[in-house]
Amino acid sequence: MMGLGSAIGAGLFLGSGAGVQAAGPAVLISYLVAGTLIILVMWALGEMAAAHPSRGAFSVYAEKAMGPTVGSTIGWLWWFQLVVVIAAEALGAAALLSTIWPALPVWAMALVFMILFTAINLTGVRNFGGFEYWFAIFKVAAIVVFLAIGAALVLNLLPGVRSPGLSNLTTDFAPAGLEGVATALFIVIFAFGGTEIVSVAAAETENPSRSIGRAVRTVVWRILVFYVGSVLVIILVLPATSPALASPFNGVLDAARIPGAGTAITIVAVLALLSALNANLYGASRMIYSLAEREQAPRYIQHLSPARVPRRAVTVSVVFGFAATVLELLFPERILPALFQLLGSTCLVVWGSALVSQIILRRRADRAGTPLPVRMRGFPWLTGVALIILAAIFAVGLSAETSRTQLISTALLIAAIAAASTLFRRARSRQPAA
């Protein structure tokens, strides 16, 4: 449920329409490519997480495989990605809620959300897990209803509503060509980002090997069904030039003439964003705690409450979100777009590090005769396929101006984090032992 909670959020309810606008019906190619990649990444992560459950997950595996600089850089990069996403989801949920319930300004509602979910994450993993479980179930039920209504509309089963048929899918399949598919691909990758949080959560389950195996098998295909199914309905019902794509789920339900549907789906979207915020705050706090535990972040963060909650790690991980609410007060409606631009292609780097780490650690385990609780099938060929897909995405991304800027920004961010991480470790190594 945490994998669903983290991945089904802004990327689906807000980003799917942007993907269709960028690529037209050819956005389905973007979803199939990204979907294949995330399946293979999750298989690789599942193998490593079952063998070495850790709060630092892929950061720890990168360190084991490629050394402390790579492990620290990946950990800090993912933490930075999540704290930005947390702020974006708080502001996004507040902005959506204000369209149907403008009782408070956006910045004030975002502040309430940040306070509420900080408190939930400070009370213990059991309470957090309970909230996330019910959030995820609600989202899944809502998407299933949406898919059923969309199918009925397309199949001309709704009385008094004319079916759009297949014309929107077959007319001008790729209006923006390869560049549109590339732009949409990065939107889709951002949407799938967060699925890897399953490997972080494995460390706090009773039976990590069993839990991670089940999660990898079920979460990925559920996400693909929900995403690809929802986007297919949106493509069939709404033309690629429709202004309704700004809020695609509302647009489909308006076309189906379902009374009160717009308000209902807005509430669902708000809860989806808050669920993703909840899951991502969990992931961010565990990652920075793991970095502190490995002496790659300040020792201050390495503290557990009597309930074994990394409260200082939670607190550090919400600072940016609270700051974003203040910035929203000062610069209304300008902060959320800026936050999305910050994210770039960080997901691709994290996924790539997981694939390389799995190749190295799997070969190392096989040479030593070490048994693995979960073994990725088709190794090393499927991992190689994933790396080829990843390389192709980078190549296509560099060919399009929008994604090229994101890739360059991400490269500069990685270089800065790697340099800072190296300097931090050197400074710590010169400190006298406590």
C-alpha positions, 0 to 999 in steps of 0.5 A: 500500500505504501508503494501505491500511496507514494506513486498514485498522487500528483503524477496521475491526477495532475500530470496525466493531462500534461502528458497527453497535451505534450504527446497526444495519444502517443503518450501511451508509448511513454507509459509503456517504456517507463512502465517496463523500466520500473518493473525491471528496477523493482525486480532488481530492488526486490532482490537486494531489499530481501537480502539486505533490508535497510532504511537506506535501501538503494543508497546502502546498496550503492555504497556496498557496490560502488563505495561511500561517495556513490551511496551518499550521493544517491541517498542525498539526491533521493532525500532532496527529491522527496522533500521537494515533492512533499512541499509540492504535494502539500501546495497541490492538495491545498490548491485543489481543495480551494477550488471547491472549499475556499475557506482558507488561502492556499498557503494556510491549508498547505500549512495545516496539511504539513502540521497534520502529517508531520504529527502523524509521522512523529507518532510511530510507524504503526499509526503511519501505516494505518493512515497510509493503508486506508488512504491507498484503499480509498484511492484504489477504489476511486480509480476503479470507479473512474475506470468503470465509468470511462469504459461505460462511456467509451462503450456507449453504455451511458444513457443520454451520453454519446460515445466518443469512440476511438476517434481521439486515439486514431486521429493524429496519434503523435502530433508533436513527434518524438520530441512530444514523446520525450517530453511526456516520458519525463512527466511519466517517469516523475509520476512513477517516482516513489514506487521504490519507497517499498524497498525503504519500508521493507526494513520495518516489516516483520518479515522483510523477505516475504513482504518485499517479494509480495510488494514487488509482485503486486504493486508494480502491475497495479500501478501500471493498470491504474496509470495506463488504464486511466490514461487510455480512458482520458485519451479516448474521451478528451482530445489532445487539444481539450482545455479539460486536460488541465484537470483530466479526471474532472474532464472525463466525468463531466463528459459522462455527465455524472452529477457532482462528479467534479467535486467528488474527483477533486476530493479524491485527488486531494486525498491522493496527494495527501497520501503521497505526501504521507508516504514520501515523508516516511521515505525521506525521514528514513533515508536521512536517518540511514545517512546519519547512521552511516556517518554521511549526515550530521550525528544529530539526526541519528536519534530514535524516540522511545517508540523507535521513531526517527523524530529528528529525521522527520523534523529535518525532512519537513523544513522545506515543506513549511518554508514552501508554505511561507513562499506561497504566501509571499509569491502566490501561484508561482511556487508549485510550478517552480518546485516541479522544475526542480525535480528534473530527472532524479528518478532516472539516476536513482533507478540507474544506480539500483540496476548497477548495484544489483549487477555488482552485488548479485555477481558478488553473491554468486561468486561467494555462494551466498544464498539470496531469499529472492532472486531476479529472474532473467539475470543479467539479461533483464537488468541489461535490458533495463540499462539499455532502456535507461540509456535510450531515455537519456539519449532521447531526453538530450534531443529535446530542449525541455528534457535536456535542461532537466538532465543538465540541471540534474547532472549539476545537482549530482556533482554538487551533492557528490562534492559536498558529500566528499567534503563532509566525510573528510571533515568528519574523518578528521574529528577526534573519536567521541 
